C-alpha cells in the first residue's frame, strides 16, 4: 500500500476496538512469569551450554597478546573464542563500534573473548582466568576538551547539521530583550530491566538465534554481515523484550559472542551480558553541551532563536541531534541551528528514547522559561505567543496538525497554573514549593512496515509481523487493529511478533512503531478483505466486515465459513509517499510539574505531574497512558539523578550498574496524570495516529528544572539537578 | 572432603534434596538454569532491582515466616531447611491469578514485564504480612523493586486496590500448606554439620555455633556467609572464587535478641529487619536511617553481624552503633572476647578478627533518657542507595547546657567507620551553642581525610560532615530538616 494522500473514512474510524481501553493482552503472561524472554527459550532435549563475555580493560589501544591457557583448562570449559581468533570482521550497517573481532580496542569493555562452559558458574569462573596484554593509547574522554576540535559532519541522519534563516546575528543584537545561556546534559544509560541476552544454535550453516532486539531485520542483516553468512540462513526471534529504549535497536555483542561461541563449542550457547556491560559495552545517550540564544520584542514575540549543540562519539560515529526541535518548535524570523561532533573514545553514543529531542528539549525549554522571566511574561503565554502553524524554516510547509496551544491552555487550567507565584515565594514548612512548565515536542516518523494476516476455518485471525513489543503494547494495538478491520472481537485475533520469518515491520524505535506497524497490519487486512470478498464473489468496495461476518447487500457469510478449510491470507507493506515533504508531522504536548525543595538540605521531591499530549488518534488509552507515565518517570531520573560518571583518566563510565546509575525508585514518583487531546491526523496514516512513547519524555526534565527554579530562585543549567547545585543559593531557613 | 549430609529444602510444592551445590552458586541461577523456573528474572545480579524477588520461608522462634529476598545474590547453600516460593507457585492450578497478580493486570502495572514477577512477589510478601497495608507500608514493601518503563504509579495503584478490597484468595499457595511446611522445616534443621564439594568448591553448614568455631579453627580463611548481601556481589560482580563457604544464616544461637535494662544484645545472625524492630524500640531516632538501608529484600537477608564483620567503610550500621557505644563479642574455639565496636575496625580491609574468630553478638547500651542522638545518611538517591557518608551524633548536656559527653562517628569519611575524636574533644565541656558548633566543626579536618570518588568529592564530604553537625545542633534546638517518607509505619 502506498500511503500518498491524506486518509479518508475507513473501517478503523468505527472505533469499536481501536481507541478503546483494551487491557494488555499479554498482561497475564507477564504477571505469572510465563512470558519467555531471550535467555529463557529452552528445549529440554537441547544440551545448552553457557558463554560468559570478557571485556577490554583499557579504553583505547590494541591487544598485544592473549593467554587463554588457564581458562581452557578450567573445569567444564568447552571453548574460548578470542577477538584475535575471529579476526577483523565486517561491521554491520548500524553499529559505530566493532562488537567483536580483531586486535583494536575502541572502548572499555569492548568484547575481547567469550568463554563457553558446561555450566554458567564454570564459564564465569574461567572468564576471570583470561589474561590479556594491551598496548594502551591515549584517548579523549572529556567532552569539554574535545568540543574544541569538534567537526561539522556532512549530514545528520539526512538533515543538514546547520540551518540558518534570515539574519540571526543582526536580529539578536538589535532585539530589545535577549538571552544567551549554555546548558549541559550528561551521558545517560538506557538501563532497561532486561540485560542483553542471546541463545545461538547452529545447524550446519543455518543459525537460529533468540535474542532481545527492537529491530528484527536490522539485527539479522548486521549479524549476517558480521558472521559472514547469508542473511537467509539466520532465523532470529525476539517475541518478548524486557525494555529497550534504543539500547536494543542495533545488533549487540551478546548475539555475536553466542554465535561464535556456539560454532566453536559445537553446542547451543546462551550468552547474557552482565549488567555492568550494559553501560560500557553497549550504547548510551551521549552528553551534550548546548548554547541557546533567544531574542524577542517586549511583546514576547521571538525575533531570533539560535541553538547550537556539541556531543561526542567514537570516530565515524554520530552526533546527538539536540538542536533539531528548535528548527520547528517556535516561530521567529531569524534563526540558526548548528550541531558539532567531537571525537571521544568512550563506548558508542547512540539512540536512547527520543534521541535529539530529549536532551535538546532539556536545554531549550529551560531557556524559554528564562526568557519568559526576562520578558516578565508567563511562560505558558510566552510559548503560546510564539506558536507557529508552519515550519518556521520553510513557511510554505504547514504542520499536518498542531495543537500545542490547547495542550498548554488545558494543562494550565487543570494543573492550577495560576497558583504559581514568583520564584522562592511559596513555602510550606521546610518545603519551598514551585511549579514548572515545558512544551513537549517530537517528530512523527514514518517507516515502511509489512504484515501478513490469515483467516482460518474457525474464524480466527492470525497476524504475523516481525514487529516487536518492548513493553509498548504492540501485541494489544495490533490485535485491536486486526479486530477492527476484520470486524471480529479481539479474542478472535492471535498476534505473533518478533520473528524473522514474518514480514518485515517498522520495528520499535523513534516512536514510529505503533502508527507504522498498525498501518502495515491495516494494509494486510485490506488485502485479506479483498481476498475474502473475491472468494465470495462480493465487490470488495461494498463488503462490510462486522460481527464475525462479511456482508454485501443482503448476503452475509460468517468469516469462518468464508475461510473454508484452506483459509485465506493477505500480506502487504505500507510505503510512505511524500506527504511528509509537504506537511510537517510532529507530536505536541505540555508538561506541568510541582516540586518541593527542602530549604535546609536542597533535596528535591516531585509532588505531582501532568502531561497533556496531542499525538493524533490514541489507539489505546491504556497502553498510551502507560507509555507516557513511564516516560515522565524516566524524565524525573533525567532531571534529578541520572548521570553516567566519566573517569576522564581511564576512559570509562564508572557507575556501570543499577547501584550506581540512579534511576528513579517508586518513592520518587508521586501522582501523575495524563490527558490526551481528542484529535486525528489524516496525514499520518489510515490509523490517523502518531507516536506517543517518546513525546512523553520530551520536555519533562525541563519542566522539573523550571519548577525547581520557581521553588528556590536557583537556576541550574547543568543536569542532573542535584542538591549540591542548589544548596549555595537557597533562601535563608528562617 | 568427605561429604556429610545433604541440603534439603522445599521449592514451591516440591521437596528438594541437593548433594552437589556449587559453593558460589546462586539461588537465581539454580532456579532459572537448573529448575527451569524462569519467571524469576535477573536484572542486575547485585540486589538492586528486585526482578529476582522470591519469598523464603524459615522458622524463626518457632514461627514460619516468609520474607522477600533477592535470589540473584542469595547463595544456594544458604537455603537448607527453607521453603522457597517463586512466582510460578502463585496462580491456582486452574490458572486463576492470585489477587496481587490480577491487580497488576487490572491496573496496567506491567509493560515490558521483566520487573513484574519481582513486583508480584514483593506484593505477595506484603499480602502475607499485612491485611490492610497503607501507602507507606506499600512503598516500603516495593522499595527494593525497580521498574524502568511503567513508572511506579500504576504499580502502587494496584497494591492500593488490593489493600482496599482485600479480595479473598481462592487459592493461596502458602496459607494452604503452612502447617505442613512448618513441620517439615523443623525436621530439616541440620543435626550434624553438612559438608559437600571438593577443595576449591566446598560448602559447609555447621550444625551449631560450636561446630562453626571448629570449622573456622581448621579453616581460618573460610568465607562466612550469613545474609549474602555482600558476599553475593563478590561472586556476581567480582567473580571471586571462595573456598570453603561456611553458611551461618540458619544458626538460631546467632539470632537471639535479648533485652536488658542496660541495652540490647543482638546475635550476629539477626537480620536487619529483625534487629531494627528491636533497635528502633530502644532508639527511635534510628528509624529514618533504617528505612533507607537497601530495600525490603536486602533488609530481610542482610545481618547486623555481616554489616560489621565485612569491615566496609560505608556500611550503614557501624556509625550509629559506635556512637551508641556498642561492644562486639568475638568467639573462637578458645573462647570469647569483647571489644568496643570502634576498635574492631583497624584500617581499610583489615579488622581485629583473629584467625578462627567470628562475630558472635553485639551489645548496644541504651542511651540515657536525656541523651541527644541522631543519625543522617546522605546518598545521591534518597531510597535504595549506598551512602556517600553517614554520620551519627550523640551528646549529653548538663543542667547548664554544657556538653558532658560527645560521641560522633562517620562512615564514608575514612577507610573504616571512624569516630571524630577531635570534634568530640572540641565539644566536650563547651556550651551547646552555635559558636561551639562552628568552632568544633573545624576539627573534622584533624579527624578525616576523605577520598573523592564518584559518589562524592572529598570537599563535599568534608563540608557535608560539618553541616550535619550543624543540622544536629539545629534539630536539638527545635529545627527539623528531615524528610520523613514512611512516618506512618509503626
Contacts between the chains, C-beta under 8 A, distances in Angstrom:
chain1	res1	chain2	res2	distance
A	23	B	105	6.8
A	23	B	106	7.5
A	23	B	108	7.4
A	24	B	105	7.6
A	24	B	108	6.6
A	24	B	110	6.9
A	24	B	111	7.9
A	26	B	113	7.1
A	27	B	104	7.7
A	27	B	105	4.0
A	27	B	108	7.6
A	27	B	110	5.9
A	28	B	97	6.7
A	28	B	101	7.9
A	28	B	105	6.0
A	29	B	113	7.4
A	30	B	110	4.5
A	30	B	113	3.1
A	30	B	116	4.7
A	30	B	117	7.9
A	31	B	97	6.3
A	31	B	101	4.1
A	31	B	102	7.6
A	31	B	104	5.0
A	31	B	105	5.2
A	31	B	110	6.2
A	31	B	113	8.0
A	31	B	116	5.8
A	31	B	117	7.8
A	31	B	120	6.0
A	32	B	39	6.9
A	32	B	87	6.7
A	32	B	88	7.5
A	32	B	90	7.2
A	32	B	91	5.4
A	32	B	97	6.9
A	32	B	101	6.3
A	32	B	117	7.9
A	33	B	38	7.2
A	33	B	39	2.0
A	33	B	40	6.9
A	33	B	41	8.0
A	33	B	86	7.6
A	33	B	87	4.0
A	33	B	88	6.0
A	33	B	116	7.7
A	33	B	117	4.2
A	33	B	120	7.6
A	34	B	39	6.8
A	35	B	113	5.2
A	36	B	38	6.9
A	37	B	38	7.7
A	37	B	41	7.5
A	37	B	114	6.6
A	39	B	32	7.8
A	39	B	38	7.7
A	39	B	42	7.9
A	40	B	32	7.5
A	40	B	38	4.0
A	42	B	36	6.1
A	42	B	38	7.6
A	44	B	36	7.9
A	50	B	33	7.8
A	119	B	22	7.7
A	119	B	33	7.6
A	120	B	29	5.6
A	120	B	33	5.8
A	121	B	22	5.1
A	121	B	24	6.5
A	121	B	25	5.8
A	121	B	29	7.0
A	124	B	239	5.6
A	125	B	239	6.7
A	125	B	241	6.3
A	127	B	239	6.8
A	128	B	239	4.2
A	128	B	241	7.9
A	191	B	148	5.9
A	192	B	112	7.2
A	192	B	114	7.7
A	192	B	148	5.5
A	192	B	149	7.3
A	193	B	41	7.5
A	193	B	43	5.0
A	193	B	49	6.5
A	193	B	51	5.9
A	193	B	112	6.5
A	193	B	114	4.1
A	193	B	115	4.8
A	193	B	146	7.0
A	193	B	147	7.1
A	193	B	148	5.2
A	193	B	149	7.5
A	194	B	41	7.2
A	194	B	43	7.1
A	194	B	112	6.9
A	194	B	114	4.3
A	195	B	42	7.3
A	195	B	43	7.2
A	240	B	112	7.9
A	240	B	113	6.8
A	241	B	112	6.3
A	242	B	41	7.3
A	242	B	112	4.8
A	242	B	113	6.9
A	242	B	114	2.9
A	242	B	115	7.9
A	243	B	111	7.8
A	243	B	112	4.2
A	243	B	114	6.2
A	243	B	148	5.4
A	243	B	149	5.0
A	244	B	112	7.9
A	245	B	148	7.5
A	245	B	149	7.6
A	272	B	42	7.3
A	274	B	45	6.5
A	274	B	236	7.7
A	274	B	237	7.9
A	275	B	43	7.3
A	275	B	44	4.7
A	275	B	45	6.0
A	275	B	46	7.0
A	276	B	237	7.2
A	430	B	480	6.7
A	430	B	481	6.4
A	470	B	112	5.9
A	470	B	149	7.9
A	471	B	111	3.4
A	471	B	112	2.9
A	471	B	113	6.7
A	471	B	149	4.6
A	471	B	150	7.5
A	472	B	111	7.1
A	473	B	111	7.3
A	598	B	481	6.9
A	598	B	483	6.5
A	600	B	471	7.0
A	600	B	474	7.8
A	600	B	479	7.4
A	600	B	481	3.7
A	601	B	471	7.9
A	601	B	481	5.9
A	601	B	483	7.9
A	603	B	382	7.0
A	603	B	483	6.2
A	605	B	483	7.1
A	622	B	108	5.5
A	623	B	108	7.8
A	625	B	108	7.6
A	626	B	108	5.3
A	626	B	111	5.5
A	626	B	150	6.0
A	626	B	151	7.9
A	626	B	154	6.8
A	627	B	111	7.6
A	629	B	150	7.2
A	629	B	151	4.3
A	629	B	153	5.9
A	629	B	154	6.8
A	630	B	111	6.3
A	630	B	148	7.8
A	630	B	149	4.5
A	630	B	150	5.2
A	630	B	151	4.6
A	632	B	151	6.5
A	633	B	147	8.0
A	633	B	150	7.9
A	633	B	151	3.6
A	633	B	152	6.7
A	633	B	153	8.0
A	634	B	148	7.3
A	641	B	380	6.3
A	641	B	381	5.4
A	645	B	454	4.0
A	654	B	454	4.7
A	655	B	454	5.8
A	657	B	44	6.3
A	657	B	46	6.0
A	657	B	48	7.1
A	657	B	237	7.6
A	658	B	43	7.2
A	658	B	44	4.5
A	658	B	46	7.1
A	658	B	48	4.0
A	658	B	49	5.3
A	658	B	146	6.4
A	659	B	44	7.6
A	659	B	46	5.9
A	659	B	48	5.0
A	659	B	385	7.7
A	659	B	386	6.3
A	660	B	386	7.9
A	660	B	454	7.1
A	660	B	455	8.0
A	662	B	380	5.5
A	662	B	381	4.1
A	662	B	385	6.4
A	663	B	146	6.1
A	663	B	148	6.1
A	664	B	152	7.6
A	664	B	381	7.9
A	665	B	143	6.8
A	665	B	146	6.5
A	665	B	152	7.7
A	665	B	381	6.6
A	665	B	382	7.9
A	665	B	383	4.6
A	665	B	384	5.3
A	666	B	139	6.3
A	666	B	142	5.2
A	666	B	143	7.4
A	666	B	145	7.3
A	666	B	147	7.5
A	666	B	152	3.4
A	666	B	155	6.9
A	666	B	156	6.2
A	667	B	139	5.3
A	667	B	143	6.7
A	667	B	382	7.0
A	667	B	383	4.8
A	667	B	485	5.8
A	668	B	152	8.0
A	668	B	381	7.5
A	668	B	382	7.2
A	668	B	383	7.3
A	669	B	151	6.0
A	669	B	152	4.5
A	669	B	153	6.0
A	670	B	153	8.0
A	671	B	153	7.1
A	672	B	151	6.6
A	672	B	153	4.9
A	722	B	380	6.9
A	724	B	460	6.3
A	733	B	479	7.2
